[in-house]
Amino acid sequence: MKPSESIDPAPHEPNRVCDVVVVGGGPIGIETAIEMRRNGIDAVVFEAGPLGHTISWWAPQTRWFSSNDRISIAGVPLNTIDQAKASREEYLTYLRSVVDQFRVPVETFSKVDKIEARPDDPRRWQVRVRSKWIEASAVVLAIGGTDHPNRLNVPGEDLPHVDGYLREAHHYHGRRVLIVGGRNSAVEAAIRLHRVGAKVTLSYHREELPETSIKYWLRPEIDGLIRSKAIEALFESRVTAITPERVDLDQILPDGRHHTLHMHFDDVLTLIGYEQDKTLFKQLGIRMEDPGGKPIYDDETMETELPGVYVAGTAVGGTQSSKYQVFLENCHVHAVKITKHLLEYGIGSRNTEAKTQAKPSASPELNRQIEMNPES
Ligand SMILES: Cc1cc2nc3c(=O)[nH]c(=O)nc-3n(C[C@H](O)[C@H](O)[C@H](O)COP(=O)(O)OP(=O)(O)OC[C@H]3O[C@@H](n4cnc5c(N)ncnc54)[C@H](O)[C@@H]3O)c2cc1C
């Protein structure tokens, strides 16, 4: 062999082998794994944060706007004590129960940071999690589309009193809060913080709040609060700088002139949407298209242009910047499409252990005891 010829790198020694690695333990990642395991496909879920990470960072007691039957997964009814739309807490409880009930193997706080084809077999995938390698016939990227808050890109936005997430509302009692944004998250935060006794100012870059796309039950309330000046609204304004002492805003007046406002706030919440983490798409060379860098995939099978690499859930929508088109609500079908394609390809159906585990069990606690003491 000539010195210039490269030696094919050896495949990584896998710590674990399974049929499918599902990246992301949100509702759709979990639903996909259950659908696969019901069909005898040994699917394992790796989640970067806690189970249902995206929902876990919503402010306490935030409610879904979708009705419960549309956000329930795997055919398990989602009921709330008062028949209202589920809150963050109710949904996370539900998600834990579903995972326990179907004994879905989920490893939380396990970020997938590398995926590559086996050098000697491009149809097999090697996935790195916490420095260990897992080998699988297929990978499902159910990574969601809201990895981190959008940035204003102004000086001072990393100061400690500036936050891209609404936290526990109680924290803001008696404080002067600037909320930047004019869509659901910002409007909902403005109303909630006003109710807990914060002095709220809303800065939005357009002339008025969007005509559509604000939850119908929030709209009359925010309009009323702005009209009565209980919430101060600075339309056509943009934050230009933040310091510990003040926030500078540029506002366009009705006559078209710009003027600069210098205002003091205790907290600044930049609720201007969220961005997808594209690291894995880029690493794998998955082609993306605008708007939002949506991954390109086959709508029939959810397979990307890489054989054996699928996308599921809101991950397919890329970064959804204005009106959201892809929700949990309209993603349930992804689990079925991918499973069907894998079965056609001959993956799964023979794995009786996965199939048995995916059957709803009488008591998750009993299952745990049986696993710990198989003799009992
Ligand atoms: C305040 C608020 C209210 C909402 N209300 C609704 C609603 O009423 N109805 C609705 O349909 N949608 C709603 N949404 C959107 C909702 O969050 C999504 O529809 C839902 O979470 C999508 O589920 P998913 O499984 O596709 O993605 P996600 O729930 O985002 O799950 C993706 C998961 O992948 C994990 N992940 C990402 N990268 C990696 C990696 N490299 N390794 C391991 N894990 C990784 C993430 O940590 C995350 O847990 C709302 C969003 C917000 C912010």
The ligand as a Tripos MOL2 file, in Angstrom:
@<TRIPOS>MOLECULE
LIG
   53    58     1     0     0
SMALL
NO_CHARGES

@<TRIPOS>ATOM
      1 C1        -45.6030   27.4560   25.8270 C.3       1 LIG1
      2 C2        -45.7780   26.4290   24.7330 C.ar      1 LIG1
      3 C3        -47.0350   25.8820   24.5000 C.ar      1 LIG1
      4 C4        -47.2130   24.9150   23.5010 C.ar      1 LIG1
      5 N1        -48.4550   24.3930   23.2960 N.ar      1 LIG1
      6 C5        -48.6310   23.4620   22.3220 C.ar      1 LIG1
      7 C6        -49.9250   22.9040   22.0680 C.ar      1 LIG1
      8 O1        -50.8970   23.2700   22.7000 O.2       1 LIG1
      9 N2        -50.0570   21.9590   21.1030 N.ar      1 LIG1
     10 C7        -48.9900   21.5080   20.3790 C.ar      1 LIG1
     11 O2        -49.1700   20.6170   19.5330 O.2       1 LIG1
     12 N3        -47.7530   22.0390   20.5820 N.ar      1 LIG1
     13 C8        -47.5610   22.9990   21.5270 C.ar      1 LIG1
     14 N4        -46.3280   23.5220   21.7370 N.ar      1 LIG1
     15 C9        -45.2070   22.9910   20.9730 C.3       1 LIG1
     16 C10       -44.7800   21.6740   21.6690 C.3       1 LIG1
     17 O3        -43.6970   21.9630   22.5050 O.3       1 LIG1
     18 C11       -44.4610   20.6590   20.6300 C.3       1 LIG1
     19 O4        -45.6050   20.4590   19.7930 O.3       1 LIG1
     20 C12       -44.0660   19.2930   21.2260 C.3       1 LIG1
     21 O5        -43.1870   19.4000   22.3110 O.3       1 LIG1
     22 C13       -43.4310   18.5230   20.0900 C.3       1 LIG1
     23 O6        -43.0090   17.2610   20.5030 O.3       1 LIG1
     24 P1        -41.7130   16.5970   19.8340 P.3       1 LIG1
     25 O7        -41.5740   15.2770   20.4950 O.co2     1 LIG1
     26 O8        -41.7990   16.6760   18.3660 O.co2     1 LIG1
     27 O9        -40.5060   17.5630   20.2200 O.3       1 LIG1
     28 P2        -39.9610   18.0220   21.6750 P.3       1 LIG1
     29 O10       -41.0180   17.9060   22.7120 O.co2     1 LIG1
     30 O11       -39.3150   19.3410   21.4680 O.co2     1 LIG1
     31 O12       -38.8830   16.9160   21.9780 O.3       1 LIG1
     32 C14       -37.6150   16.8930   21.3840 C.3       1 LIG1
     33 C15       -36.6510   16.3290   22.4090 C.3       1 LIG1
     34 O13       -35.4120   16.0160   21.7870 O.3       1 LIG1
     35 C16       -34.3870   16.2450   22.7270 C.3       1 LIG1
     36 N5        -33.1180   16.3700   21.9950 N.ar      1 LIG1
     37 C17       -32.7660   17.3160   21.0910 C.ar      1 LIG1
     38 N6        -31.5150   17.0800   20.6310 N.ar      1 LIG1
     39 C18       -31.0840   15.9570   21.2520 C.ar      1 LIG1
     40 C19       -29.8630   15.2130   21.1970 C.ar      1 LIG1
     41 N7        -28.8450   15.5750   20.4040 N.pl3     1 LIG1
     42 N8        -29.7380   14.1030   21.9800 N.ar      1 LIG1
     43 C20       -30.7630   13.7050   22.7830 C.ar      1 LIG1
     44 N9        -31.9430   14.3940   22.8740 N.ar      1 LIG1
     45 C21       -32.0920   15.4960   22.1140 C.ar      1 LIG1
     46 C22       -34.8200   17.5210   23.4280 C.3       1 LIG1
     47 O14       -34.1860   17.6730   24.6880 O.3       1 LIG1
     48 C23       -36.3350   17.3130   23.5290 C.3       1 LIG1
     49 O15       -36.7240   16.7240   24.7590 O.3       1 LIG1
     50 C24       -46.1160   24.4990   22.7120 C.ar      1 LIG1
     51 C25       -44.8490   25.0520   22.9530 C.ar      1 LIG1
     52 C26       -44.6770   26.0180   23.9370 C.ar      1 LIG1
     53 C27       -43.2980   26.5990   24.1440 C.3       1 LIG1
@<TRIPOS>BOND
     1     1     2 1
     2     2     3 ar
     3     2    52 ar
     4     3     4 ar
     5     4     5 ar
     6     4    50 ar
     7     5     6 ar
     8     6     7 ar
     9     6    13 1
    10     7     8 2
    11     7     9 ar
    12     9    10 ar
    13    10    11 2
    14    10    12 ar
    15    12    13 ar
    16    13    14 ar
    17    14    15 1
    18    14    50 ar
    19    15    16 1
    20    16    17 1
    21    16    18 1
    22    18    19 1
    23    18    20 1
    24    20    21 1
    25    20    22 1
    26    22    23 1
    27    23    24 1
    28    24    25 2
    29    24    26 1
    30    24    27 1
    31    27    28 1
    32    28    29 2
    33    28    30 1
    34    28    31 1
    35    31    32 1
    36    32    33 1
    37    33    34 1
    38    33    48 1
    39    34    35 1
    40    35    36 1
    41    35    46 1
    42    36    37 ar
    43    36    45 ar
    44    37    38 ar
    45    38    39 ar
    46    39    40 ar
    47    39    45 ar
    48    40    41 1
    49    40    42 ar
    50    42    43 ar
    51    43    44 ar
    52    44    45 ar
    53    46    47 1
    54    46    48 1
    55    48    49 1
    56    50    51 ar
    57    51    52 ar
    58    52    53 1
@<TRIPOS>SUBSTRUCTURE
     1 LIG1         1 GROUP 0 **** ****
